[in-house]
Amino acid sequence: MPTKKKSGVQKSIKPPVWTDPDDAPKLDEDFFERAELVKDGKVIQRGRPPLGAQPKTSVTLRLDAEIVAAYRRTGTGWQSRINADLRKTAKRLKA
C-alpha cells in the first residue's frame, strides 16, 4: 500500500473500496417494511408519525432566542412542549 510522508509522519493511504452497484439490495416496498433504523444501538422509528384526525399546521414563528434555547435545553420533543404550552394558554384565553 502506498504511504505518504507529511511532517515526518508516514500515513497509509488506502485505496477506495469499490462496490458493484448490481450487488445492492433492491429498494422495494418490502425492503422498507422490514428495515430497522438504528441509532446508538437503539432501534428508532422511521419516518414521520401518521397525521391522525387533526394534523398539525406548519407555520413560521419568530421567538426570542432565549426562549428557544430554554426549550431546546429540555431535550428531544422541545417543539412538542412549546405546542403543549401554547395549547394550555389557548384554553385559558378561551375560558
Secondary structure as UniProt FT lines:
FT   STRAND          3..6
FT   TURN            7..8
FT   STRAND          9..12
FT   HELIX           21..23
FT   HELIX           29..34
FT   STRAND          37..39
FT   TURN            40..41
FT   STRAND          42..44
FT   HELIX           65..73
FT   TURN            76..77
FT   HELIX           78..94
//
